[in-house]
Amino acid sequence: MLDQPALWAIAVYRFGRWTADASFGKAPLRGVYFFLYSVVRLMTGIDIPRSARIGPGLLIHHFGGIIIHPQSQIGSRCVMRHGVTIGARDSSGPPVLGDGVVLGAYAQVLGSITVGDDAVIGAMTVVLEDVPRGGVVVGTAGRLLEKRAHE
């Protein structure tokens, strides 16, 4: 289990969140965090800054090439595959992802948009508009294929 590079990236992110909120010894803890963050980013290709807001249960399959905007918000129980980018577009804000969102390989979610709970973003899809709860989006630029029934 400890041999999973995605687990290292998530652990360093969680440590970074903890150091940002720590009320004692901030300088040494921040130094340790930035060192670990740099090493993990270099070794895994996963860039999750501690300023991003990510709920519990993030699962990263097939690590590598994952970039998350520092101001992004990601709900709980989300799944990401390799090559995912969650970022701003021009001067717009970053995306907000709901709970249970699944992002396929090389999915790009860009701009000040909202992806609803339990949505599925297909592989190599570019999402530039809001996705409703339970939506399934595919293509470049992504189009809503269907709306799944919420369980």
C-alpha positions in Angstrom: 0.0 0.0 0.0 2.8 2.4 0.8 4.3 1.8 -2.6 1.5 3.7 -4.3 2.9 7.1 -5.5 -0.6 8.6 -5.6 -0.9 7.8 -1.9 2.3 9.8 -1.2 0.9 12.8 -3.1 -2.4 12.7 -1.1 -0.5 12.2 2.2 1.7 15.2 1.5 -1.3 17.3 0.6 -3.0 16.4 3.8 0.1 17.1 5.8 0.3 20.5 4.0 -3.3 21.3 5.0 -2.4 20.4 8.6 0.7 22.6 8.6 -1.3 25.6 7.2 -3.6 25.3 10.2 -1.0 24.5 12.8 -0.8 27.0 15.6 2.8 26.0 16.7 6.1 25.6 14.9 4.8 26.8 11.6 8.1 27.7 10.0 9.8 24.3 10.4 6.6 22.4 9.4 6.1 24.5 6.3 9.8 23.9 5.4 9.2 20.2 5.7 6.0 20.4 3.7 7.5 22.4 0.8 10.4 19.9 0.6 8.1 16.9 0.6 5.7 18.6 -1.9 8.6 19.3 -4.3 10.0 15.7 -4.1 6.5 14.1 -4.5 5.7 16.5 -7.4 9.0 15.6 -9.1 8.7 11.8 -8.5 5.0 11.3 -9.2 4.0 14.0 -11.6 1.1 14.9 -9.3 0.7 18.6 -8.3 -1.8 19.1 -5.4 -1.0 22.4 -3.6 -2.1 22.6 0.0 -4.3 25.6 -0.7 -6.7 23.5 -2.8 -9.8 22.3 -0.9 -10.3 18.5 -1.2 -12.7 16.4 0.7 -12.0 13.0 2.1 -11.7 9.8 0.0 -9.8 11.2 -3.1 -8.6 8.3 -5.2 -6.0 8.7 -7.9 -5.6 5.8 -10.3 -2.6 5.5 -12.6 -0.7 8.5 -11.2 1.1 11.0 -13.3 0.5 14.3 -15.0 -2.2 15.4 -12.5 -2.4 19.2 -12.0 -4.9 20.8 -9.6 -5.3 24.6 -9.4 -4.4 26.0 -6.0 -7.9 27.5 -5.4 -9.9 24.5 -6.7 -12.5 22.8 -4.6 -13.1 19.1 -4.9 -15.7 17.1 -3.0 -15.4 13.8 -1.2 -15.0 10.4 -2.8 -13.7 11.7 -6.2 -11.7 9.6 -8.6 -9.0 10.9 -10.9 -7.1 9.0 -13.5 -3.7 10.1 -15.1 -3.3 13.3 -17.0 -6.2 15.2 -15.3 -6.0 18.9 -15.2 -8.3 21.0 -13.0 -7.5 24.7 -13.6 -8.5 28.2 -14.4 -9.1 29.6 -17.9 -7.6 33.0 -18.6 -8.5 35.1 -15.6 -11.5 33.1 -14.5 -11.6 31.2 -11.2 -11.0 27.5 -10.8 -13.6 24.8 -11.0 -15.7 23.4 -8.2 -16.3 19.6 -8.2 -19.0 18.0 -6.2 -19.0 14.7 -4.3 -18.4 11.4 -6.1 -17.1 12.9 -9.4 -15.2 10.5 -11.7 -12.6 12.0 -14.1 -11.3 9.8 -16.9 -7.7 9.9 -18.2 -6.6 13.2 -19.5 -9.9 15.0 -18.6 -9.5 18.7 -18.5 -11.9 20.7 -16.3 -11.2 24.4 -16.9 -12.6 27.7 -15.8 -15.1 29.0 -13.2 -17.5 26.1 -13.6 -19.3 23.6 -11.3 -19.4 19.9 -11.8 -22.3 18.4 -9.9 -22.3 15.5 -7.5 -21.8 12.0 -9.0 -20.9 13.3 -12.5 -18.7 11.4 -14.8 -16.2 13.1 -17.1 -15.0 10.8 -19.9 -11.4 10.3 -20.9 -9.8 13.1 -22.9 -12.9 15.4 -22.4 -12.5 19.1 -22.1 -15.1 20.6 -19.8 -15.8 24.3 -20.2 -19.4 24.6 -19.0 -21.3 23.5 -15.9 -22.1 19.8 -15.5 -25.4 18.9 -13.7 -25.6 16.4 -10.9 -25.2 12.9 -12.3 -24.2 14.2 -15.7 -22.0 12.2 -18.1 -19.8 14.4 -20.3 -17.7 13.3 -23.2 -15.9 14.9 -26.1 -13.8 18.0 -26.9 -15.3 20.4 -25.9 -17.4 18.2 -23.7 -21.1 17.7 -24.3 -23.7 16.3 -22.0 -24.4 12.7 -23.1 -26.9 11.8 -20.5 -28.0 12.5 -17.0 -27.7 9.6 -14.7 -30.3 8.9 -12.1 -29.0 9.8 -8.6 -29.0 6.9 -6.2 
